[in-house]
Amino acid sequence: MTGYGKAESALDQGKIAVEMRSVNHRYGEVSVKLPRALVCFENEVRKVVSGRLKRGKIDVFIQLETAFAGRPPVVNASLAREYYTTFSALSEELGIREPIPLALIVSQRDVLAVAENDVEADSMREELLAVVERAIDAMETMRLREGRELVEDLRTRRANLSRFIDEIARRAALVPAEYAEKLSLRLAQFGVKNMPDEARIAQEVVLMADRCDITEELVRFASHLIQFDAALKSSEPVGRKLDFLLQELGREVNTVGSKANDSEIASCVVELKTELEKIREQVQNIE
């Protein structure tokens, strides 16, 4: 589920700022970027985040602004001389007589460097993890707000599932009788002599009804919907459970579609598959 959270804290040694962003992802994936002084806490930060946020691609950015910022840059004079010597030799080789500008020398890597401040990382561990927790709190507030809207949408679509499956059940009960009527009319249209007796027609209808019977599929579908409703009410992470239930619902719908010998049922099956696919897309956002 998408979300954003930010928190910061001022310390004697400086300020810690934590920023988190999450986007939809089927599994939990946490990426942590820390300043060099705090990189030793990367695994602990990742553990805290993954312990509370079970799903989504989550990026964590941590900044440390030390209280001793603003120190003048340090010049690596020996490295600067080596660059000058190298550039001079190259100029002579290429026959270039222009002087080598100072700006070119100081723009080379590591010639000028900002002095790193001595930071006692261990003394910042507790506060760092506390700021991470507050950033997670901020993100969860946003995710919960989005989650409430998502649940309402899922409940609406779940109601559509019930409507279509009820229509299938109603229609399935009428199919055998309609088949018997059509069978009699078809025999009459073809001018079949020595019409079979009622018992023979009834036997044919029973065989057809047995092949097209979807009672078991409808019962299992209803059971899965009950579990789906319970999952939406749960306060625990249910994303993977909903994924599984949707797979089972889809399996029942496919079986109904393969057994159904009726255009109206086939039309409802198409609508069911459409709703299930929309629900599946939304469920990817649920932890």
KEMI-94474 format. One record per residue (C-alpha): residue number from 1; chain; x, y, z. Coordinates in pm, whole numbers. Layout:
<nodes>
seq = NUM	mol = A	c1 = X	c2 = Y	c3 = Z
...
</nodes>
This chain:
<nodes>
seq = 1	mol = A	c1 = 0	c2 = 0	c3 = 0
seq = 2	mol = A	c1 = 125	c2 = 345	c3 = -81
seq = 3	mol = A	c1 = 225	c2 = 566	c3 = 209
seq = 4	mol = A	c1 = 463	c2 = 831	c3 = 335
seq = 5	mol = A	c1 = 603	c2 = 903	c3 = 679
seq = 6	mol = A	c1 = 860	c2 = 1141	c3 = 819
seq = 7	mol = A	c1 = 1004	c2 = 1209	c3 = 1163
seq = 8	mol = A	c1 = 1310	c2 = 1379	c3 = 1308
seq = 9	mol = A	c1 = 1483	c2 = 1438	c3 = 1637
seq = 10	mol = A	c1 = 1740	c2 = 1691	c3 = 1760
seq = 11	mol = A	c1 = 2036	c2 = 1558	c3 = 1961
seq = 12	mol = A	c1 = 2347	c2 = 1707	c3 = 2114
seq = 13	mol = A	c1 = 2547	c2 = 1567	c3 = 1824
seq = 14	mol = A	c1 = 2304	c2 = 1688	c3 = 1558
seq = 15	mol = A	c1 = 1967	c2 = 1607	c3 = 1401
seq = 16	mol = A	c1 = 1836	c2 = 1274	c3 = 1275
seq = 17	mol = A	c1 = 1572	c2 = 1283	c3 = 1002
seq = 18	mol = A	c1 = 1392	c2 = 970	c3 = 879
seq = 19	mol = A	c1 = 1178	c2 = 965	c3 = 565
seq = 20	mol = A	c1 = 982	c2 = 661	c3 = 443
seq = 21	mol = A	c1 = 797	c2 = 589	c3 = 124
seq = 22	mol = A	c1 = 608	c2 = 277	c3 = 28
seq = 23	mol = A	c1 = 446	c2 = 157	c3 = -293
seq = 24	mol = A	c1 = 237	c2 = -148	c3 = -370
seq = 25	mol = A	c1 = 419	c2 = -478	c3 = -376
seq = 26	mol = A	c1 = 302	c2 = -835	c3 = -334
seq = 27	mol = A	c1 = 568	c2 = -908	c3 = -74
seq = 28	mol = A	c1 = 763	c2 = -706	c3 = 181
seq = 29	mol = A	c1 = 1081	c2 = -541	c3 = 54
seq = 30	mol = A	c1 = 1270	c2 = -287	c3 = 265
seq = 31	mol = A	c1 = 1553	c2 = -69	c3 = 133
seq = 32	mol = A	c1 = 1753	c2 = 142	c3 = 383
seq = 33	mol = A	c1 = 1991	c2 = 426	c3 = 304
seq = 34	mol = A	c1 = 2196	c2 = 566	c3 = 593
seq = 35	mol = A	c1 = 2485	c2 = 809	c3 = 631
seq = 36	mol = A	c1 = 2825	c2 = 648	c3 = 680
seq = 37	mol = A	c1 = 2829	c2 = 726	c3 = 1051
seq = 38	mol = A	c1 = 2510	c2 = 523	c3 = 1110
seq = 39	mol = A	c1 = 2551	c2 = 243	c3 = 856
seq = 40	mol = A	c1 = 2625	c2 = -2	c3 = 1136
seq = 41	mol = A	c1 = 2255	c2 = 15	c3 = 1230
seq = 42	mol = A	c1 = 2123	c2 = -83	c3 = 888
seq = 43	mol = A	c1 = 2010	c2 = -433	c3 = 988
seq = 44	mol = A	c1 = 1842	c2 = -307	c3 = 1303
seq = 45	mol = A	c1 = 1651	c2 = -41	c3 = 1112
seq = 46	mol = A	c1 = 1542	c2 = -293	c3 = 851
seq = 47	mol = A	c1 = 1426	c2 = -531	c3 = 1125
seq = 48	mol = A	c1 = 1217	c2 = -260	c3 = 1292
seq = 49	mol = A	c1 = 1052	c2 = -161	c3 = 963
seq = 50	mol = A	c1 = 983	c2 = -515	c3 = 840
seq = 51	mol = A	c1 = 850	c2 = -608	c3 = 1184
seq = 52	mol = A	c1 = 569	c2 = -354	c3 = 1152
seq = 53	mol = A	c1 = 515	c2 = -320	c3 = 776
seq = 54	mol = A	c1 = 458	c2 = -664	c3 = 629
seq = 55	mol = A	c1 = 384	c2 = -574	c3 = 268
seq = 56	mol = A	c1 = 496	c2 = -321	c3 = 11
seq = 57	mol = A	c1 = 820	c2 = -191	c3 = -134
seq = 58	mol = A	c1 = 945	c2 = 42	c3 = 138
seq = 59	mol = A	c1 = 1231	c2 = 288	c3 = 98
seq = 60	mol = A	c1 = 1384	c2 = 434	c3 = 413
seq = 61	mol = A	c1 = 1606	c2 = 743	c3 = 389
seq = 62	mol = A	c1 = 1798	c2 = 854	c3 = 699
seq = 63	mol = A	c1 = 1994	c2 = 1177	c3 = 723
seq = 64	mol = A	c1 = 2226	c2 = 1298	c3 = 995
seq = 65	mol = A	c1 = 2303	c2 = 1668	c3 = 1027
seq = 66	mol = A	c1 = 2583	c2 = 1697	c3 = 1279
seq = 67	mol = A	c1 = 2616	c2 = 1989	c3 = 1515
seq = 68	mol = A	c1 = 2964	c2 = 2054	c3 = 1378
seq = 69	mol = A	c1 = 2860	c2 = 2107	c3 = 1018
seq = 70	mol = A	c1 = 3021	c2 = 2390	c3 = 827
seq = 71	mol = A	c1 = 3384	c2 = 2294	c3 = 876
seq = 72	mol = A	c1 = 3613	c2 = 2410	c3 = 593
seq = 73	mol = A	c1 = 3708	c2 = 2152	c3 = 329
seq = 74	mol = A	c1 = 4032	c2 = 1960	c3 = 360
seq = 75	mol = A	c1 = 4281	c2 = 1989	c3 = 72
seq = 76	mol = A	c1 = 4467	c2 = 1679	c3 = -36
seq = 77	mol = A	c1 = 4776	c2 = 1865	c3 = -163
seq = 78	mol = A	c1 = 4976	c2 = 1556	c3 = -263
seq = 79	mol = A	c1 = 4687	c2 = 1427	c3 = -473
seq = 80	mol = A	c1 = 4647	c2 = 1771	c3 = -633
seq = 81	mol = A	c1 = 5016	c2 = 1769	c3 = -731
seq = 82	mol = A	c1 = 4978	c2 = 1425	c3 = -887
seq = 83	mol = A	c1 = 4684	c2 = 1546	c3 = -1095
seq = 84	mol = A	c1 = 4885	c2 = 1854	c3 = -1201
seq = 85	mol = A	c1 = 5182	c2 = 1640	c3 = -1302
seq = 86	mol = A	c1 = 4957	c2 = 1403	c3 = -1498
seq = 87	mol = A	c1 = 4776	c2 = 1686	c3 = -1678
seq = 88	mol = A	c1 = 5109	c2 = 1860	c3 = -1756
seq = 89	mol = A	c1 = 5248	c2 = 1544	c3 = -1910
seq = 90	mol = A	c1 = 4931	c2 = 1498	c3 = -2113
seq = 91	mol = A	c1 = 4945	c2 = 1862	c3 = -2235
seq = 92	mol = A	c1 = 5305	c2 = 1818	c3 = -2346
seq = 93	mol = A	c1 = 5217	c2 = 1493	c3 = -2522
seq = 94	mol = A	c1 = 4932	c2 = 1661	c3 = -2711
seq = 95	mol = A	c1 = 5122	c2 = 1982	c3 = -2777
seq = 96	mol = A	c1 = 4886	c2 = 2198	c3 = -2573
seq = 97	mol = A	c1 = 5050	c2 = 2512	c3 = -2434
seq = 98	mol = A	c1 = 4763	c2 = 2660	c3 = -2233
seq = 99	mol = A	c1 = 4819	c2 = 2668	c3 = -1856
seq = 100	mol = A	c1 = 4636	c2 = 2409	c3 = -1651
seq = 101	mol = A	c1 = 4361	c2 = 2593	c3 = -1457
seq = 102	mol = A	c1 = 4332	c2 = 2547	c3 = -1084
seq = 103	mol = A	c1 = 3959	c2 = 2485	c3 = -1121
seq = 104	mol = A	c1 = 4038	c2 = 2168	c3 = -1317
seq = 105	mol = A	c1 = 4264	c2 = 2040	c3 = -1041
seq = 106	mol = A	c1 = 4028	c2 = 2104	c3 = -750
seq = 107	mol = A	c1 = 3733	c2 = 1955	c3 = -940
seq = 108	mol = A	c1 = 3899	c2 = 1613	c3 = -939
seq = 109	mol = A	c1 = 3774	c2 = 1351	c3 = -699
seq = 110	mol = A	c1 = 3911	c2 = 1361	c3 = -343
seq = 111	mol = A	c1 = 4123	c2 = 1673	c3 = -399
seq = 112	mol = A	c1 = 3878	c2 = 1866	c3 = -180
seq = 113	mol = A	c1 = 3686	c2 = 1679	c3 = 87
seq = 114	mol = A	c1 = 3461	c2 = 1782	c3 = 370
seq = 115	mol = A	c1 = 3605	c2 = 1669	c3 = 699
seq = 116	mol = A	c1 = 3397	c2 = 1399	c3 = 856
seq = 117	mol = A	c1 = 3283	c2 = 1472	c3 = 1207
seq = 118	mol = A	c1 = 3353	c2 = 1226	c3 = 1478
seq = 119	mol = A	c1 = 3014	c2 = 1090	c3 = 1577
seq = 120	mol = A	c1 = 2963	c2 = 840	c3 = 1855
seq = 121	mol = A	c1 = 2720	c2 = 612	c3 = 1674
seq = 122	mol = A	c1 = 2643	c2 = 392	c3 = 1975
seq = 123	mol = A	c1 = 2507	c2 = 689	c3 = 2167
seq = 124	mol = A	c1 = 2262	c2 = 758	c3 = 1883
seq = 125	mol = A	c1 = 2127	c2 = 407	c3 = 1838
seq = 126	mol = A	c1 = 1831	c2 = 433	c3 = 2073
seq = 127	mol = A	c1 = 1716	c2 = 768	c3 = 1941
seq = 128	mol = A	c1 = 1764	c2 = 659	c3 = 1581
seq = 129	mol = A	c1 = 1534	c2 = 358	c3 = 1625
seq = 130	mol = A	c1 = 1283	c2 = 575	c3 = 1810
seq = 131	mol = A	c1 = 1270	c2 = 818	c3 = 1517
seq = 132	mol = A	c1 = 1226	c2 = 525	c3 = 1279
seq = 133	mol = A	c1 = 929	c2 = 408	c3 = 1488
seq = 134	mol = A	c1 = 771	c2 = 755	c3 = 1471
seq = 135	mol = A	c1 = 816	c2 = 766	c3 = 1094
seq = 136	mol = A	c1 = 641	c2 = 430	c3 = 1073
seq = 137	mol = A	c1 = 358	c2 = 568	c3 = 1289
seq = 138	mol = A	c1 = 316	c2 = 857	c3 = 1045
seq = 139	mol = A	c1 = 315	c2 = 620	c3 = 748
seq = 140	mol = A	c1 = 64	c2 = 387	c3 = 911
seq = 141	mol = A	c1 = -172	c2 = 680	c3 = 974
seq = 142	mol = A	c1 = -172	c2 = 751	c3 = 603
seq = 143	mol = A	c1 = -200	c2 = 383	c3 = 510
seq = 144	mol = A	c1 = -490	c2 = 329	c3 = 751
seq = 145	mol = A	c1 = -679	c2 = 619	c3 = 598
seq = 146	mol = A	c1 = -627	c2 = 472	c3 = 253
seq = 147	mol = A	c1 = -708	c2 = 126	c3 = 390
seq = 148	mol = A	c1 = -1053	c2 = 233	c3 = 511
seq = 149	mol = A	c1 = -1137	c2 = 355	c3 = 163
seq = 150	mol = A	c1 = -1001	c2 = 35	c3 = 15
seq = 151	mol = A	c1 = -1213	c2 = -184	c3 = 242
seq = 152	mol = A	c1 = -1527	c2 = 4	c3 = 139
seq = 153	mol = A	c1 = -1445	c2 = -61	c3 = -224
seq = 154	mol = A	c1 = -1382	c2 = -430	c3 = -156
seq = 155	mol = A	c1 = -1713	c2 = -463	c3 = 28
seq = 156	mol = A	c1 = -1895	c2 = -310	c3 = -267
seq = 157	mol = A	c1 = -1729	c2 = -551	c3 = -507
seq = 158	mol = A	c1 = -1789	c2 = -842	c3 = -271
seq = 159	mol = A	c1 = -2161	c2 = -752	c3 = -280
seq = 160	mol = A	c1 = -2143	c2 = -772	c3 = -659
seq = 161	mol = A	c1 = -1999	c2 = -1122	c3 = -629
seq = 162	mol = A	c1 = -2298	c2 = -1228	c3 = -418
seq = 163	mol = A	c1 = -2539	c2 = -1071	c3 = -665
seq = 164	mol = A	c1 = -2390	c2 = -1254	c3 = -962
seq = 165	mol = A	c1 = -2359	c2 = -1588	c3 = -783
seq = 166	mol = A	c1 = -2720	c2 = -1563	c3 = -661
seq = 167	mol = A	c1 = -2828	c2 = -1501	c3 = -1019
seq = 168	mol = A	c1 = -2633	c2 = -1810	c3 = -1128
seq = 169	mol = A	c1 = -2798	c2 = -2020	c3 = -856
seq = 170	mol = A	c1 = -3144	c2 = -1895	c3 = -958
seq = 171	mol = A	c1 = -3076	c2 = -1961	c3 = -1322
seq = 172	mol = A	c1 = -2921	c2 = -2306	c3 = -1261
seq = 173	mol = A	c1 = -3244	c2 = -2423	c3 = -1095
seq = 174	mol = A	c1 = -3440	c2 = -2344	c3 = -1413
seq = 175	mol = A	c1 = -3203	c2 = -2498	c3 = -1665
seq = 176	mol = A	c1 = -3317	c2 = -2867	c3 = -1640
seq = 177	mol = A	c1 = -3685	c2 = -2783	c3 = -1696
seq = 178	mol = A	c1 = -3600	c2 = -2557	c3 = -1988
seq = 179	mol = A	c1 = -3379	c2 = -2827	c3 = -2133
seq = 180	mol = A	c1 = -3665	c2 = -3078	c3 = -2115
seq = 181	mol = A	c1 = -3895	c2 = -2837	c3 = -2294
seq = 182	mol = A	c1 = -3639	c2 = -2760	c3 = -2563
seq = 183	mol = A	c1 = -3570	c2 = -3132	c3 = -2610
seq = 184	mol = A	c1 = -3938	c2 = -3205	c3 = -2668
seq = 185	mol = A	c1 = -3973	c2 = -2914	c3 = -2910
seq = 186	mol = A	c1 = -3661	c2 = -3016	c3 = -3101
seq = 187	mol = A	c1 = -3789	c2 = -3371	c3 = -3142
seq = 188	mol = A	c1 = -4119	c2 = -3237	c3 = -3265
seq = 189	mol = A	c1 = -3951	c2 = -2996	c3 = -3508
seq = 190	mol = A	c1 = -3755	c2 = -3279	c3 = -3665
seq = 191	mol = A	c1 = -4075	c2 = -3483	c3 = -3701
seq = 192	mol = A	c1 = -3942	c2 = -3774	c3 = -3500
seq = 193	mol = A	c1 = -4180	c2 = -4067	c3 = -3525
seq = 194	mol = A	c1 = -4232	c2 = -4301	c3 = -3237
seq = 195	mol = A	c1 = -4164	c2 = -4022	c3 = -2984
seq = 196	mol = A	c1 = -3983	c2 = -4155	c3 = -2678
seq = 197	mol = A	c1 = -4193	c2 = -4186	c3 = -2370
seq = 198	mol = A	c1 = -4182	c2 = -3935	c3 = -2086
seq = 199	mol = A	c1 = -3957	c2 = -4159	c3 = -1879
seq = 200	mol = A	c1 = -3691	c2 = -4165	c3 = -2153
seq = 201	mol = A	c1 = -3699	c2 = -3786	c3 = -2185
seq = 202	mol = A	c1 = -3684	c2 = -3751	c3 = -1808
seq = 203	mol = A	c1 = -3380	c2 = -3979	c3 = -1798
seq = 204	mol = A	c1 = -3203	c2 = -3764	c3 = -2057
seq = 205	mol = A	c1 = -3284	c2 = -3451	c3 = -1856
seq = 206	mol = A	c1 = -3149	c2 = -3611	c3 = -1538
seq = 207	mol = A	c1 = -2823	c2 = -3698	c3 = -1711
seq = 208	mol = A	c1 = -2791	c2 = -3346	c3 = -1843
seq = 209	mol = A	c1 = -2870	c2 = -3196	c3 = -1500
seq = 210	mol = A	c1 = -2607	c2 = -3419	c3 = -1340
seq = 211	mol = A	c1 = -2340	c2 = -3306	c3 = -1588
seq = 212	mol = A	c1 = -2428	c2 = -2940	c3 = -1530
seq = 213	mol = A	c1 = -2480	c2 = -2958	c3 = -1154
seq = 214	mol = A	c1 = -2289	c2 = -2676	c3 = -981
seq = 215	mol = A	c1 = -2424	c2 = -2719	c3 = -629
seq = 216	mol = A	c1 = -2085	c2 = -2807	c3 = -479
seq = 217	mol = A	c1 = -1919	c2 = -2512	c3 = -650
seq = 218	mol = A	c1 = -2185	c2 = -2271	c3 = -522
seq = 219	mol = A	c1 = -2151	c2 = -2402	c3 = -166
seq = 220	mol = A	c1 = -1774	c2 = -2366	c3 = -170
seq = 221	mol = A	c1 = -1802	c2 = -2021	c3 = -327
seq = 222	mol = A	c1 = -2035	c2 = -1912	c3 = -45
seq = 223	mol = A	c1 = -1793	c2 = -2054	c3 = 213
seq = 224	mol = A	c1 = -1502	c2 = -1862	c3 = 64
seq = 225	mol = A	c1 = -1707	c2 = -1541	c3 = 73
seq = 226	mol = A	c1 = -1773	c2 = -1591	c3 = 444
seq = 227	mol = A	c1 = -1399	c2 = -1624	c3 = 505
seq = 228	mol = A	c1 = -1341	c2 = -1318	c3 = 285
seq = 229	mol = A	c1 = -1581	c2 = -1115	c3 = 501
seq = 230	mol = A	c1 = -1409	c2 = -1233	c3 = 819
seq = 231	mol = A	c1 = -1069	c2 = -1135	c3 = 680
seq = 232	mol = A	c1 = -1189	c2 = -781	c3 = 601
seq = 233	mol = A	c1 = -1293	c2 = -742	c3 = 965
seq = 234	mol = A	c1 = -964	c2 = -873	c3 = 1103
seq = 235	mol = A	c1 = -705	c2 = -641	c3 = 1255
seq = 236	mol = A	c1 = -424	c2 = -880	c3 = 1158
seq = 237	mol = A	c1 = -237	c2 = -875	c3 = 824
seq = 238	mol = A	c1 = -465	c2 = -1056	c3 = 579
seq = 239	mol = A	c1 = -325	c2 = -971	c3 = 235
seq = 240	mol = A	c1 = -188	c2 = -1318	c3 = 162
seq = 241	mol = A	c1 = -502	c2 = -1486	c3 = 297
seq = 242	mol = A	c1 = -718	c2 = -1274	c3 = 66
seq = 243	mol = A	c1 = -488	c2 = -1367	c3 = -221
seq = 244	mol = A	c1 = -548	c2 = -1734	c3 = -148
seq = 245	mol = A	c1 = -925	c2 = -1692	c3 = -116
seq = 246	mol = A	c1 = -938	c2 = -1511	c3 = -449
seq = 247	mol = A	c1 = -755	c2 = -1799	c3 = -613
seq = 248	mol = A	c1 = -1011	c2 = -2042	c3 = -471
seq = 249	mol = A	c1 = -1304	c2 = -1821	c3 = -576
seq = 250	mol = A	c1 = -1159	c2 = -1802	c3 = -925
seq = 251	mol = A	c1 = -1124	c2 = -2181	c3 = -937
seq = 252	mol = A	c1 = -1492	c2 = -2228	c3 = -848
seq = 253	mol = A	c1 = -1601	c2 = -1971	c3 = -1106
seq = 254	mol = A	c1 = -1396	c2 = -2145	c3 = -1377
seq = 255	mol = A	c1 = -1561	c2 = -2478	c3 = -1292
seq = 256	mol = A	c1 = -1906	c2 = -2321	c3 = -1302
seq = 257	mol = A	c1 = -1826	c2 = -2175	c3 = -1641
seq = 258	mol = A	c1 = -1708	c2 = -2509	c3 = -1779
seq = 259	mol = A	c1 = -2017	c2 = -2694	c3 = -1650
seq = 260	mol = A	c1 = -2278	c2 = -2435	c3 = -1732
seq = 261	mol = A	c1 = -2484	c2 = -2511	c3 = -2040
seq = 262	mol = A	c1 = -2662	c2 = -2179	c3 = -2040
seq = 263	mol = A	c1 = -2587	c2 = -1839	c3 = -2194
seq = 264	mol = A	c1 = -2715	c2 = -1640	c3 = -1895
seq = 265	mol = A	c1 = -2493	c2 = -1832	c3 = -1655
seq = 266	mol = A	c1 = -2199	c2 = -1785	c3 = -1892
seq = 267	mol = A	c1 = -2266	c2 = -1410	c3 = -1892
seq = 268	mol = A	c1 = -2267	c2 = -1402	c3 = -1511
seq = 269	mol = A	c1 = -1942	c2 = -1599	c3 = -1506
seq = 270	mol = A	c1 = -1779	c2 = -1329	c3 = -1719
seq = 271	mol = A	c1 = -1902	c2 = -1061	c3 = -1477
seq = 272	mol = A	c1 = -1774	c2 = -1262	c3 = -1181
seq = 273	mol = A	c1 = -1429	c2 = -1297	c3 = -1337
seq = 274	mol = A	c1 = -1419	c2 = -924	c3 = -1404
seq = 275	mol = A	c1 = -1501	c2 = -841	c3 = -1042
seq = 276	mol = A	c1 = -1254	c2 = -1096	c3 = -909
seq = 277	mol = A	c1 = -977	c2 = -944	c3 = -1119
seq = 278	mol = A	c1 = -1058	c2 = -595	c3 = -989
seq = 279	mol = A	c1 = -1057	c2 = -726	c3 = -632
seq = 280	mol = A	c1 = -726	c2 = -904	c3 = -693
seq = 281	mol = A	c1 = -568	c2 = -576	c3 = -804
seq = 282	mol = A	c1 = -689	c2 = -403	c3 = -489
seq = 283	mol = A	c1 = -582	c2 = -686	c3 = -260
seq = 284	mol = A	c1 = -223	c2 = -631	c3 = -372
seq = 285	mol = A	c1 = -243	c2 = -309	c3 = -167
seq = 286	mol = A	c1 = -342	c2 = -485	c3 = 155
seq = 287	mol = A	c1 = -83	c2 = -585	c3 = 412
</nodes>
